[in-house]
Amino acid sequence: MLGRPVKLIYYDDKSSPSEIPSIYTKLLDIDKVDLIIGAYGTALTAPAMPIVIQRKKTFVGLLGLAVNSQFNYPNYFAMIPSGPEAKPAFTKGFFDVAVRQEPKPQTLAIVAADQEFSRNAADGARENMKQSGLKLVYERTYPPATTDFAPIVRAIAAANPDLVIVCSYPPDSVGMVRAVNELGFKPKAIGGAMVGLQSTAIKTQLGPLLNGFINYEFWLPVQKMQFPGVADLISRYQARAASEGVDPLGYYMPPWAYAQLQVLQQAVEATKALDDAELADYIRAHAFTTVVGEIKFGSKGEWAQSRVLQVQYQNIKGHEIAQFKDMSTQVVVAPSEYASGEVIYPYERAK
């Protein structure tokens, strides 16, 4: 960019929020980097914000949910497509699909890990519940170290909800899916905000146990999401994935990380500068053409318009990876403008 080679300097945060402040301090004070970007999720983005704000840096985050709601920093921008109402966006499609069914579901359970992302998603689910006219019959948060989910599933089942929203991290998501299947729990719809089910390794591990679950995704290679450049990116990524030891399909993270740098690249090339204030002004005022489609940022640096998908797992047989390249096993059911098929409802019909 600007006639200069770009060097990417990075450090392993070990998925530990406590590592984040020292990493960004080192990048800025020792490595003297010109630009910084955000790490993967909410818990790893929020701890960087005090340093970012103090240094007045432009900061393009990746998939942190509602990170800027507590900071209101004008030079923060989020790649996560949750939009201006970030918390309810994660489960809005779930509710939109569910309340259209006949007979309309009446009751809801919410279960969430006691961590920042899950609490945010649960807050949003309660907002969606009120808009949908549902009655909350069960709500619980559980410690992040929980490994046995059978007691939680039994407690939910005892409340007999029509719908169940689960806001979980990867190990919990696996545990919840297994417990729901092992105990034969069959609400009318279940899922919503389960992190980890987007991972190819977890999809192949769980296989048919996923059938019927409805959960968020950000991008899948369905016909309506074949944005310019994304097929080529995925093809190049998959050619290297096995040798690099990363997710073999790359549908969840790679398009967003690539688009994150496309935003920064386009801002730098348009302003012909590395000045953080100039870059932030440009990013706030312009749309960006990326491999995940056109992006325009709005309030608090979130997307101007939400585009979180809800996907239902259908007709999965066995544990072979090839079937997860076939979009008939992962059907986009919301929002309607990106839908690739119809929901199977109630949940037990998909089993």
C-alpha positions in Angstrom: 0.0 0.0 0.0 1.2 3.5 -0.8 4.0 2.0 -2.8 5.4 0.2 0.3 5.4 -3.5 1.2 3.0 -4.5 4.0 4.4 -6.5 6.9 2.0 -8.3 9.2 3.3 -8.5 12.8 1.3 -10.6 15.2 1.5 -12.4 18.5 -0.5 -15.4 19.9 -3.0 -14.1 22.5 -3.6 -17.7 23.7 -7.3 -16.9 23.7 -6.6 -15.1 27.0 -8.0 -11.6 27.6 -5.2 -10.9 30.1 -2.6 -11.1 27.3 -4.3 -8.4 25.1 -3.1 -5.1 26.8 0.6 -6.2 26.7 0.4 -7.4 23.1 -1.0 -4.1 21.8 1.4 -2.1 24.0 4.3 -4.1 22.4 2.9 -3.6 18.9 2.7 0.2 19.3 5.7 0.9 21.5 8.3 -1.6 20.5 7.3 -2.7 17.0 6.1 0.8 16.1 3.4 -0.5 13.8 1.4 2.0 11.7 -1.9 0.3 11.9 -3.6 -2.2 14.2 -6.6 -4.5 13.9 -8.8 -6.4 16.3 -8.6 -10.0 17.4 -11.3 -12.6 17.0 -14.1 -12.2 19.5 -15.7 -10.1 22.2 -13.5 -11.2 25.1 -10.3 -10.5 23.1 -11.4 -7.2 21.6 -12.8 -5.3 24.7 -9.5 -5.4 26.6 -7.7 -3.6 23.8 -10.1 -0.7 23.8 -8.6 1.4 26.6 -5.2 1.4 24.8 -6.8 2.0 21.5 -8.7 5.0 22.9 -5.7 6.4 24.8 -3.5 6.3 21.6 -6.4 7.5 19.4 -6.0 4.7 17.0 -8.4 3.6 14.3 -9.4 0.1 15.2 -11.2 -2.3 12.9 -12.4 -5.3 15.1 -13.4 -8.7 13.8 -16.3 -10.6 15.4 -16.7 -9.0 18.8 -20.3 -8.5 19.7 -21.4 -5.0 20.9 -17.9 -4.2 22.1 -18.3 -0.5 21.6 -21.6 -0.3 23.5 -19.6 0.5 26.7 -16.9 2.7 25.2 -18.7 4.8 22.5 -15.3 5.3 20.8 -15.8 7.0 17.4 -12.9 5.4 15.6 -13.9 1.8 16.3 -15.5 -0.3 13.5 -16.8 -3.9 13.7 -16.7 -6.5 10.9 -19.3 -8.6 12.7 -22.6 -8.1 10.7 -24.8 -7.6 13.7 -25.7 -4.1 12.7 -26.9 -1.1 14.9 -28.9 -3.3 17.3 -26.0 -5.7 17.9 -27.3 -7.7 20.9 -30.7 -8.7 19.5 -29.3 -9.2 16.0 -27.8 -12.6 16.9 -31.1 -14.3 17.5 -33.5 -12.1 15.6 -33.7 -14.5 12.7 -34.4 -17.4 15.0 -37.4 -15.6 16.5 -38.6 -14.3 13.0 -38.7 -17.9 11.7 -40.2 -19.4 14.9 -43.1 -17.0 15.3 -44.3 -17.6 11.7 -45.0 -21.2 12.5 -48.5 -22.6 13.1 -49.5 -22.9 15.9 -47.4 -20.0 17.0 -45.0 -20.9 19.9 -45.8 -19.3 23.2 -43.0 -20.0 25.7 -39.2 -19.6 25.7 -36.2 -20.7 27.7 -32.8 -18.9 27.6 -29.6 -20.5 28.8 -26.2 -18.8 28.5 -22.6 -19.1 29.6 -21.6 -16.5 32.2 -19.2 -14.8 29.8 -19.4 -11.5 27.9 -20.5 -12.6 24.5 -23.1 -15.0 25.8 -24.5 -12.4 28.3 -24.8 -9.9 25.4 -26.6 -12.4 23.2 -28.9 -13.4 26.0 -29.8 -9.7 26.6 -30.7 -9.5 22.9 -32.8 -12.7 23.1 -34.9 -11.1 25.9 -35.4 -8.1 23.7 -36.6 -10.3 20.8 -38.8 -12.3 23.2 -40.6 -9.1 24.2 -41.1 -8.1 20.5 -42.4 -11.5 19.7 -44.9 -11.7 22.5 -43.4 -14.9 24.1 -43.4 -15.8 27.7 -40.1 -16.7 29.5 -40.5 -19.9 31.5 -36.8 -20.6 32.2 -33.6 -18.6 32.3 -30.2 -19.6 33.6 -26.5 -18.7 33.2 -23.9 -21.4 33.9 -20.2 -21.2 34.8 -17.8 -21.3 31.9 -16.1 -24.4 33.3 -19.3 -26.4 33.1 -18.8 -29.8 31.5 -22.0 -31.7 32.3 -25.0 -30.2 30.6 -27.5 -33.0 31.3 -28.8 -31.3 34.5 -29.3 -28.1 32.6 -31.2 -29.8 29.8 -33.3 -31.7 32.3 -34.2 -28.4 34.1 -35.1 -26.8 30.7 -37.2 -29.8 29.7 -39.1 -29.6 33.1 -40.2 -26.1 32.2 -41.5 -27.4 28.9 -40.7 -24.4 26.7 -41.7 -24.3 23.0 -38.4 -22.5 22.1 -34.9 -22.7 23.5 -32.2 -20.1 23.0 -28.7 -21.3 23.8 -25.9 -18.7 24.1 -22.7 -20.8 24.4 -19.0 -21.1 23.7 -17.6 -24.0 21.6 -17.1 -26.6 24.4 -20.5 -25.8 25.8 -22.2 -25.9 22.4 -20.9 -29.4 21.9 -22.0 -30.4 25.4 -25.5 -29.0 24.9 -26.0 -30.7 21.5 -24.9 -34.0 23.0 -27.1 -33.6 26.1 -30.2 -32.6 24.1 -29.8 -35.7 21.9 -28.9 -38.1 24.7 -31.9 -37.1 26.8 -34.3 -37.0 23.9 -35.3 -33.4 24.6 -37.5 -32.1 21.7 -38.6 -28.5 22.0 -40.2 -27.0 18.9 -37.0 -25.1 18.0 -33.6 -24.8 19.6 -30.3 -23.0 19.0 -29.7 -19.3 18.3 -26.3 -18.1 19.5 -24.1 -21.2 19.8 -20.5 -20.4 19.1 -18.5 -23.3 17.7 -21.1 -25.0 15.5 -19.6 -23.0 12.6 -16.3 -24.9 12.9 -15.9 -27.7 10.4 -14.2 -29.9 13.1 -17.2 -29.6 15.4 -19.6 -30.1 12.5 -17.9 -33.4 11.5 -17.6 -34.4 15.2 -21.3 -34.0 15.9 -22.6 -35.1 12.5 -26.3 -36.1 12.7 -26.7 -34.8 16.2 -26.9 -31.3 14.7 -30.0 -32.1 12.7 -32.8 -29.7 13.6 -30.7 -27.1 15.4 -31.1 -23.6 14.1 -28.1 -21.4 14.7 -26.3 -18.3 13.6 -23.7 -18.1 10.8 -22.2 -15.1 9.1 -21.5 -16.5 5.6 -22.0 -19.7 3.7 -21.4 -20.4 0.0 -25.1 -20.4 -0.9 -26.1 -18.9 -4.2 -27.3 -15.6 -2.8 -24.0 -14.9 -1.0 -21.5 -15.5 -3.9 -20.1 -12.0 -3.7 -17.3 -11.0 -6.1 -13.9 -12.5 -5.0 -15.2 -14.8 -2.3 -15.2 -18.1 -4.3 -11.6 -17.4 -5.4 -10.6 -16.6 -1.8 -12.1 -19.8 -0.4 -10.5 -21.9 -3.2 -7.1 -20.5 -2.4 -7.6 -20.9 1.3 -8.8 -24.5 1.0 -5.8 -25.4 -1.1 -3.5 -24.5 1.8 -5.7 -25.3 4.8 -4.6 -28.9 5.3 -0.9 -28.2 5.3 -1.4 -25.2 7.7 -3.5 -27.2 10.1 -6.5 -24.9 10.1 -10.3 -25.3 9.4 -10.4 -27.2 6.1 -13.4 -25.4 4.7 -12.9 -21.9 6.0 -16.5 -20.6 5.7 -16.6 -18.9 9.1 -13.4 -16.9 9.8 -11.4 -16.4 6.6 -13.8 -14.3 4.6 -14.2 -11.9 7.5 -10.5 -11.6 8.3 -9.9 -10.9 4.6 -12.6 -8.3 4.4 -11.3 -6.7 7.6 -8.1 -5.9 5.8 -9.9 -4.9 2.6 -11.6 -2.2 4.6 -8.3 -0.9 5.9 -6.6 -1.2 2.5 -9.3 0.8 0.7 -9.3 3.5 3.4 -5.5 3.8 3.2 -5.5 3.9 -0.6 -8.3 6.4 -0.8 -6.8 8.8 1.8 -3.2 8.2 0.7 -2.4 8.4 4.4 -1.7 6.4 7.5 -3.2 9.0 9.8 -5.7 7.4 12.2 -8.1 10.4 12.3 -8.2 10.6 8.5 -8.7 6.9 8.1 -11.5 6.8 10.7 -13.3 9.8 9.0 -13.1 8.0 5.7 -14.3 4.7 7.0 -17.3 6.3 8.7 -18.3 8.1 5.5 -17.9 5.5 2.8 -19.1 2.0 1.7 -16.5 -0.8 1.1 -16.6 -3.5 -1.5 -15.4 -6.8 0.1 -15.6 -10.5 -0.3 -18.5 -10.6 2.1 -20.4 -8.0 0.1 -20.8 -4.2 0.5 -20.2 -2.9 4.0 -21.3 0.4 5.4 -20.7 1.3 9.0 -23.2 3.1 11.2 -23.8 3.9 14.8 -20.9 2.9 17.2 -19.0 1.5 14.3 -21.4 -1.4 13.8 -22.7 -2.3 10.4 -25.4 0.1 9.2 -27.7 -2.8 8.6 -27.7 -6.3 10.2 -27.0 -9.4 8.2 -26.7 -12.2 10.7 -27.9 -15.5 9.2 -29.8 -18.2 10.9 -29.1 -21.7 9.5 -30.8 -25.0 10.1 -28.8 -28.2 10.0 -30.8 -30.8 7.9 -30.3 -34.3 6.6 -26.8 -34.8 7.9 -25.7 -38.4 7.8 -22.5 -39.7 9.3 -19.4 -37.5 9.9 -17.9 -37.0 6.5 -16.6 -33.6 5.7 -17.8 -33.6 2.1 -21.4 -33.2 3.1 -20.7 -29.9 4.7 -19.6 -28.6 1.3 -23.2 -29.4 0.2 -25.4 -26.6 1.3 -28.4 -28.8 1.5 -27.2 -29.8 5.0 -26.9 -26.2 6.1 -30.0 -24.3 5.0 -30.2 -20.5 5.4 -33.7 -19.8 6.9 -33.2 -16.1 7.8 -33.1 -13.4 6.8 -35.5 -14.0 3.9 -33.4 -12.2 1.3 -30.6 -14.7 1.7 -32.7 -17.8 2.4 -31.6 -21.0 0.6 -34.5 -23.3 1.7 -37.3 -23.9 4.2 -37.1 -24.6 7.9 -38.1 -28.0 9.2 -40.5 -27.4 12.1 -40.9 -28.6 14.8 -37.4 -29.7 15.7 -38.3 -33.4 16.0 -39.3 -33.6 12.3 -35.6 -32.9 11.4 -34.2 -35.8 13.5 
